[in-house]
Amino acid sequence: MDPNDVTYNNPVLVADHDGTVHMLFCLEYMRCFYQRSNDDGESWSEPTEITGVFDAFHAVYPWKVLATGPDHGIQLRTGRLVVPVWLSTGTGGNAHRPSVTATIYNDDQGKTWHAGEIAVPCTEELINPNETVAVELADGRVMLNSRSESKAHRRLVTTSKDGATNWSTPRFDDALLEPICMGSIVRYSLAKDGGKKPPPLLQSRQPHPRRWQGGSRQKPRPQECVRETQLR
């Protein structure tokens, strides 16, 4: 398709332990594709449509809008690939609300993808969860860190043993402000410091929706955007 005629959106990259780079992306927030690179992105396989994977979500959520990430996916120590996604019925503002978050996953190096379970639903308290990033914790659980429009103005987190099912009850993380903006989180290390404290996670997000000074918009200071958190 001519990129001048359509919108390609929400690319998500996953670094494989064997050096493969997996990529998922969406077309017009309606279709999802997968491709891979074996030479650090110099060349790519032909995109394969995997929109059918999302059909399984229809049993629990009547989505019309789909999106991956946006940000990075992860490969677990087990080899499983996990990619956060969000879904919307498209009946609200900007056709992206209301919304819920979930994951899709793969256990055969990108060949076959499966739908997980809804991880963060949309409720009166958890308002329109959407752009989400995943991280593997030191104990092997997968944690999702989600943007939302909730009145608490804190990031939402939930965990699962396999990154796909049996998600814990979502909760607000008091340490992580939510300016209603995409954020990211990565693991710095899996090694523990003498077993006394968990290895750090680095979380990045825009600390303020707008920051004005002298009539112009200012970039946030680096120390405002990246913080170390001891989330387990």
N, C-alpha and C positions, 0 to 999 in steps of 0.2 A: 504494500500500500504506500502511496505517496505521503510522506510525513507532512506535506503542505496541506493535505486534505483532512488529516485525522490527528488526534492527540495521543501520543504515547506517554504513559504516566507511571509513576510509582515504581521505578526500578529497584530491585532488591538483590544484592550480591551476597553470596555465601562462599567463604573460602574453605575448600575441602582439604583434609589432612594430606591427600595425595598430590596436592598442587592444582587440582581442577578448580576453576572458578565457575560456580553456578549462578545463573541470573534468571530472575522472574520479572516480568513487567506486565503492565495492563494496557489495553487499548480502549480509549473512550470510557473508562470506568465500567466497562461492560464485559470485556473478555480478558483472559489471562494466558500468558505464553511463557514457555521455558526454553532456555538455550544455555550452552556451556562453552567454555574455552579451556583448552589444554596448553595454551602458551601465554599465560598471563594477560589475556585480553587482546592479543595481536590479531587473532582471528576467532570467529565464533561459529558454532553449528547453526543450521537453519532453525528458526524458532518453531517450537511444537506447541500447539494450542492445548491448554489443560483446563479450559473453562468448565468442562464437564465435572471436574473434581468438586466444584462449588455447588453442584446440584444437590449433593447430600445435605447441605445446609437448609435447603428448602423445607425439609421435614420439620424443622424447628424455628425457622425464621424466613419470612417471605421476601427475601432481598431482591432488589432490582439493580442495585449499584454495588460493585465489588472493587476492592483495592488491596494490593499487597503493601506491606510496610507502612510508609516508606522509610527506609534506612537499611540496615543489614539483617540478614538471617544468620543462623548459627548452625554449626555441626556439633553434635554432642560427642562425648567420649565414646559412646556406643556406635558412632557412625551415622546416626539419624540426622537428617536435615530438617530444620524447623524454620518456618517462615510465618511471621505474624500477618494477619489479614484483618480488614474490617469490612463490614457489610452494612448496607442501608436499604430501607424500603423506598427511599427517594421521594417521600411524601412531604418532607419538611424543607427548611431553609436551604437554598442552593442545591436542592435535590440530593444533599448528602446527610440529611437528618430524617428521622432518628437513626441511630447506628449502634452496632455491637462489634465486639472484637473476638477473634478466634485464631487458630493456626491451621496451616496445612503442613503435612510432613511427608518425608520420603525415606525409605530404608534400603534403596538399591541404587545409590549414586545418581539420583536424578531421573531415573527411568519412569517410575510409577509414583504418582502423588495421591495423597489421601486427605480427606477432611477430618479435622479434629472436632472437638466440642466447643460450643460457645464458651468463651472464657470470662468475658465481662459483658453482662447484659445491660440494656438501657432501662433504668428505673427512675423513680422520682428523685432518688439520691445520686445515682450514678448516671449523669446526664450525658448522652451521646458520646460514649467512649469510641475512640477511632484510632488515630495513628499510634502504632504500638511497636515496641522493640523488645527482643528477647535476649536473655543472658542465662548461661548455665552457672548455677551456684556450686560452691565447693563440695556440697554433699550430693551433687548429681541432679538435683531438682532444676527445673526450668522456671525462671521468673519472667513474667511479662510486666512491662512498665508502660502504662498507657496514658495518652492524652485524653482529656474529657472536658466538658463544659460545666462540671459540677460546681456547686456553690462553695465547696470546701477549698477550692483553688489549690489542691494538692494532687500530685501524681497518683494514679491508681496502680496497685500491684496485686498480682495473684500468682500462685505457684502450682506446678504439676510435676509429678514424678517422671512423666514421659514426654512432656511438652505438647501433649495433645488431648489428654482426657483427665477427668477428675480434678478440675481446677479448684483451688481453695476459694473461699468466699473473698471477693475483691475487697481491698481496704485502701484507705488513703494513707500515704506515707507523709507524716508530718514534717519530715526533713526536706522534702522535695517540693518546692513551689510549682504551681501550674498556672502559667500565664496564658493558657489556651494556645499552645504552640508545640510543634514537633520537638521531641527531645531524643537523646540517644544514651545508651548505656553499654559499656564493654567491660569485660573482665581483664584486669591488669595481669593477674597471675593465678594459677591454681594452687601454688605452693603456700603452705601455712607458715607463719612466722613462729617456729618453735611450738606450734600448737596452742599459742596463747590468744591469738585473735584470728578471725577469718581473713582471707586474702581480700584486698580492696577491689571494689568496683568503681569505675569512673563514670560519672553521670554528667551529661552536658545538655543544657537547654537554655533558651532565651529567658533571662530572669525577669524581664519586664516586657509587657506587650509594646510599650513605647517609652522612650527615654529622651526627653527633649531638654535642650539647654541652649539658651540664646537664640531661640527661634528655629533651631535645626535639630534633626534627629541624630542622636549620638549612638555610636556602636558601644555595646556593653564591654566592660573591662574583662580581660581573659579570666581573672579569678572569679568573676561573677558567673561565668558560663560553665566552668568545669569544677566539679567537686568530687572528693573521695567519700564514698559511703561504705559503711561496714554491713550492709544488708547481707543476710545469710541466704 
